[in-house]
Amino acid sequence: MNNRFIEKIYTKKSIERIKKKTTLLGSFSKVDPIDFMNTRLVVSLAIFFITLLFS
């Protein structure tokens, strides 16, 4: 993905905050903060639309 597109969605402050939190998981964990935030965004949108559909 293009980094400029990612910076438009997420602020640098939030990316750095997630990076700090993923380092707390340990050195064995290879979680990419951008992938984590994108997955969280997609899951949140899916839950929103499912809730909207059933209500």
KAJOZI-V421568 format. One record per backbone hydrogen bond with DSSP energy under -0.5 kcal/mol. CO is the residue of the C=O (numbers start at 1). NH is the residue of the N-H. E is the energy in kcal/mol with one decimal. If there is no record, write none. Layout:
co:CO nh:NH e:E
co:CO nh:NH e:E
//
This chain:
co:2 nh:6 e:-1.7
co:3 nh:7 e:-2.3
co:4 nh:8 e:-1.2
co:5 nh:9 e:-1.2
co:6 nh:10 e:-2.9
co:11 nh:15 e:-2.0
co:12 nh:16 e:-2.5
co:13 nh:17 e:-2.1
co:14 nh:18 e:-2.1
co:15 nh:19 e:-2.2
co:16 nh:20 e:-2.2
co:17 nh:21 e:-1.9
co:18 nh:22 e:-2.4
co:19 nh:23 e:-1.6
co:20 nh:24 e:-0.8
co:22 nh:25 e:-1.0
co:23 nh:26 e:-1.0
co:26 nh:29 e:-0.7
co:31 nh:33 e:-0.5
co:32 nh:36 e:-2.4
co:33 nh:37 e:-2.4
co:34 nh:38 e:-2.4
co:35 nh:39 e:-2.5
co:36 nh:40 e:-2.2
co:37 nh:41 e:-2.0
co:38 nh:42 e:-2.4
co:39 nh:43 e:-2.5
co:40 nh:44 e:-2.1
co:41 nh:45 e:-2.2
co:42 nh:46 e:-2.3
co:43 nh:47 e:-2.5
co:44 nh:48 e:-2.2
co:45 nh:49 e:-2.5
co:46 nh:50 e:-2.4
co:47 nh:51 e:-2.4
co:48 nh:52 e:-2.4
co:49 nh:53 e:-2.2
co:50 nh:54 e:-2.1
co:51 nh:55 e:-1.0
//
